[in-house]
Amino acid sequence: MIRRKRGISVSSWTFGIAVVVALLALLPFAFVIWATIATGPETAYRLIARPRVGLLLANTVALVLITVPICALLAVALAYLTERTDMPGRRLWAWLCITPLAVPAFVHSYAWIGLWPSLHGLGAGVAISVVAYFPFLYLPVAAAFRLLDPALEDQAASLGLSPAAVFRRVVLPQLRLSLCGGSLLVGLHLLAEYGLFAMIRFDTFTTAIVEQFQSTYNGVAAHMLALVLVICCFALIGFEAVLRGRNRYARLGSGVARLAGITRLGRWRYAAMLLPALVAVFALGIPAYTLTRWLVAGGAKIWRMDEIGLALSQTLLICVIGGLVTVLAALPVAWLSVRKAGRSSRLVESCYYLASSMPGVVVALALVTVTVRVALPLYQTVATITLAYVIMFLPRALVSLRTSIAQVPVELEQAAASLGRSPGRALLATTVRLAAPGAAAGMALTSLGILNELTATQMLAPNGTRTLAMAFWALSGEIDYAGAAPYAVLMVVFSLPMTWLLHHQSRKIAGR
């Protein structure tokens, strides 16, 4: 009986902490609702019905509707070539298809306008967005190709269907979950991105909100733009849920699924390398060429080691703090979702994901308004910007932690408790300790997300803070492209481990 009470006590405390974190994470969402109510229906309608908002909405819808399908087509083609064919160098091409994630989106934009200064508008936004974000679709689609059961394809082929018909009627339906999830991720990034579109002078809701905040601090107008942006995010999430449907995708039957065979390309074997090669040129070659050109043009004088060292140290410090706090915040709900799975834990977990779908500019605007009006001492402090990072990057830590905790037998906790340890100490000595690799992976992914974050950092960072992203943005805004190059190079170098980690985890899924 005593042990049961202690177990309940630990669960209750863990659930209470998880609820507190969920409420803090939902603060931006509550802020948007409060701002709408405080504005009043007449004023809100007048601000939302402006022609400017209509233009921003048209730009945003066009951007998503054009970019996401192109990313999907490119991801499916590349994933098929690297996972299901005998194209030479498949492993290398697979790695190169993920590597563009190491280049921040605004660095992609910087690289492209370094070659074509007149580049701007919707076409430029689509082109740069595709090369910057298609890996978010490639990763899940490639993983799905590795896990598909080829028996279904063999049965369809035995019925007389051509290879093209088998792919269209059997393979593509099984990729629906991966395509929908990846497309949602790309769409949310498009809605939240600021630097990429600001640099090519393409107006979106995010760029408009930041301009309102930085120029006139017109709180009411910015709040209403944030409301429309949040509605767009929820509409995108709902649309993805409808497309995803409720079909079953698990294999039923005796035995285990065998690995899919490799398609022989014959005389097209080397020609097939043209597509990944072109993608690598646009996604990696252009940034590499532009950065090298500016580094050579700037010479040794652009390596101001005192300024670069300060920016690097502040960036690493804020990444470590943000990553560690985010992992600690995700730990309670990760444990609950595995050990005490139920309706309550799922509800708390869904709050985490809902909060993370908020664009960084909305999170920052909410925290700025709340701290200025309610908790002024917290305005532009490490605590506030850390909370913003927790809200935005909780799922990264949560997924890694949940996977690691699920691999630790619950019997270890019970055995430790039977030896006289309190439930809390038993939890720390067994599950938390053995889940440390997953926590480290979650912290790495979160920290590297923080490394490339720009919007919230600009709006919330304490006075005197100058991260790599902030320094790069300030210098490129002054048209000092050579001076900005070292900061871009450092961001890419420190982001490369994340892409390798993603690549490694993706290969582990199929045991390859």
Secondary structure, DSSP 8 states (H G I E B T S, - for coil): -HHHHHHHHHHHHHHHHHHHHHHHHTHHHHHHHHHHHHH-HHHHHHHHTSHHHHHHHHHHHHHHHHHHHHHHHHHHHHHHHHHHB--TTHHHHHHHHHGGGGS-HHHHHHHHHHH-TT--HHHHHHHHHHHHHTHHHHHHHHHHHHH--HHHHHHHHHTT--HHHHIIIIIHHHTHHHHHHHHHHHHHHHHH--HHHHHTT---HHHHHHHHHHHT--HHHHHHHHHHHHHHHHHHHHHHHHHH-S---S--SSS-------B--GGGTTGGGHHHHHHHIIIIIHHHHHHHHHHHHHGGGG--HHHHHHHHHHHHHHHHHHHHHHHHHHHHHHHHHHHS-SHHHHHHHHHHHHHHTS-HHHHHHHHHHHHHHT-GGGTTSHHHHHHHHHHHHHHHHHHHHHHHHHTS-HHHHHHHHHTT--HHHHHIIIIIHHTHHHHHHHHHHHHHHHHT--HHHHHHS-TT---HHHHHHHHHHTT-HHHHHHHHHHHHHHHHHHHHHHHHHHHHHTT-
